């Protein structure tokens, strides 16, 4: 659609392909491996891996994404640009890293049946971003994860238990919901009506 407008009306466009991104303010039930693993580890629940965990994923910190988008918007490059972190982790190694960063977590790593059509490899090619924009990720995954763990820890302290994505998933709830005033109950109703479902696409 964007290129149709470009060809028809000479509209200046930029196209970014955004790869797996994480960081503070993620939705806790967005269904992504980062939020699921952190929430499980912080609550001492099993860290669930689908399949053997040999499939690879790449993760970029949100700060790097914002920098890449800014550089792209300020450039005169009109073709698609991949923005992601090419550093690969197996899902199992990533689970072990999350558990390490959540110091003292008693969580066990549990393997569940593999999901259908689960990609075996995800690794962005960022050569165009490097050559044209002079951009590449700067924040190490470990550093970004530490900040994200701290964010989710504070969310849990404020809201109580969070059930990660699955059939029994729940959004964060106020710790004192049993004593809500009528006005607060109405606010929570509006919150529930306006928040996206757990499986909706999120920016990160």
N, C-alpha and C positions, 0 to 999 in steps of 0.2 A: 504493500500500500504506500509506504513512504517513497519507494523508488518510482511508483506510478506518478505521485505528485511531483517528484523531482523531474521526471521526463516530461510531464505535461505542462507544468507551470514554473519549472526551474527553481523549485523550493530547495533551499539548502538543508541537507539532511545529514545526520550522523547515525550510524548503526553499531551498537555494541552487543556482542554476544557475551552475556554475563554467566560465568561459571560459578560453581559452588562457593557461596560466600557465607561467612558467619561473623558473629560479634555481639556485643551487648545490645539489648532491646530486641533480640530474636523472639519470635512467638514460641512459647515453650512446647506447643503442640503443633508445630508446623510439619511434623512427620519426617524431619531430617535427622540424619545420623548424629550430627553435633548436639542438637538440643536433646534428643532422646538419651544419648549416652551420658551427658552431663547431669540431666535430671535424675536418671537412674542411679548414677554413682553418688550424687549428693544425698539421696534418700536411702542409700544402702540397699537398693533393689538390684535384682539381677540385671546385668548389662546384656541385652539380647542382640545376638548376631544371626542374621539369616544366611544359612549355608555355612560353609567352612571358614568364611571370612578372608578368603584369598583374593577376592575382587578388590580392585584398587579405586581409590577416590582421591581427588585433589581439593584442597581447601584454601581459600584466600580470606584474609581479614578484611572487614568492611572498610577500614580506613584506606587500604590499598585500592579497593574498588572505586571509592569516591575520588581519589586522586586520578585514577585512570579515566573515569568519566569526565572529569574536569579537563584533563589534557585533550581528550577526544573532542569535546565541545569547542575548545579553543583552537583546534587545528582546522585545516582545510581539507582533511581526508574524508572522502565520502563513501568508501567501501566498508564492508563489515570488518570489525576488529574484535578479536577474542580478548576478554579481560578475565584472567583467572591465574591461579598459581599452579605451575606445572610440577611442583613437588608432589610425588605420589606416596600414599600410604595404603597398605592393605587395611581392610576394615578391622581385622583382628588387631593389628599393630596400633591402629588409631584408638581402639577401645582400651588397650593397655596403657596408652599415653594418657587418655582421659582419667583412667583410674589412678595413675601415678600422680596426676596434678590435683586430684581430689584426695588430699592426704588423709590417710586413715579410713578410707572408704572400705567397708566390708563386702562390697558387691562382688558377686561371682560372675564370670563371663559364661553365658549359656548360649548354646547353638540351637537355633530354631530351624525348621525346614526351609530350604531355599525358596525364594520367591520366583515366580515365573518371569522370564525376560529380564532378569537383573543383569545390567551391563557388567562385563568382566573387567573393564578398564575405562577409566575416565581421566584424561589428561589433556588440558588445553594446549594448543600450539600458539604461543604468544609472540612469534617472531615479528609479525606486522606491528604489534604494539611497541615492541622494543625498537624496531628500526624506524618507524614513522613517528611515534609519539615520545620515544625515549623513556618508555614506562616499563617497569617490571615490579613485582611485589617486593616490598621492603620489610614488612613485619613478619618475623618468623612465626610459624604455626604454633609453636609452643608458647610464645609470648602472647599471641592473640587468644589462645585457649585459656591461659591463666586469667586474662581480663574477662573472658566470657564466663568462666567458672565463678569468678567473684560476683558478676552481675546476677547469675542465676541463684547463687547462694543468698544474696540480698532479697531476691524475689520470693524465695521460699520462706525466709524469715518474716516477710510482710504478709504472705498469703496463705501459708500452710501447705499441705500436701498438694502435689501436682501429679496426676497420673499421665505418663507419657502416651504418645499416639498409639491407638489400638481400639478395640471394641469398647473399652471402659474409660477412654480418655476424658479428662476434665480440664477445663481452663482454671487458672488461679482463682481462688475465692477468698474474700476477706476472712481474717481469722475469727471474727466475731459475728458471723452471719446469722447466728441464732438469736441475736438481740438487735436486729436491724430495725430502724424506724421505718414508718411507711414511705417516707421520701427516699430513704436509702434503698428500700426494696424496689421502688419504681426506677431508681437509677440503675440498679443491677439488672432489671428487666430490659431497660434500653441497651445496656452493655451487651447482654446476651443476644439481643436482636440485631445489633449492628456489627458485632465481631464476626470476622470471616470464619468459615468452617475450617477444621484442622487440615483438610486436604487441599485447601485453596492455595494457589501459587503465591508465594511471598517473594519480595526482593531478595531477602537473605534470611 
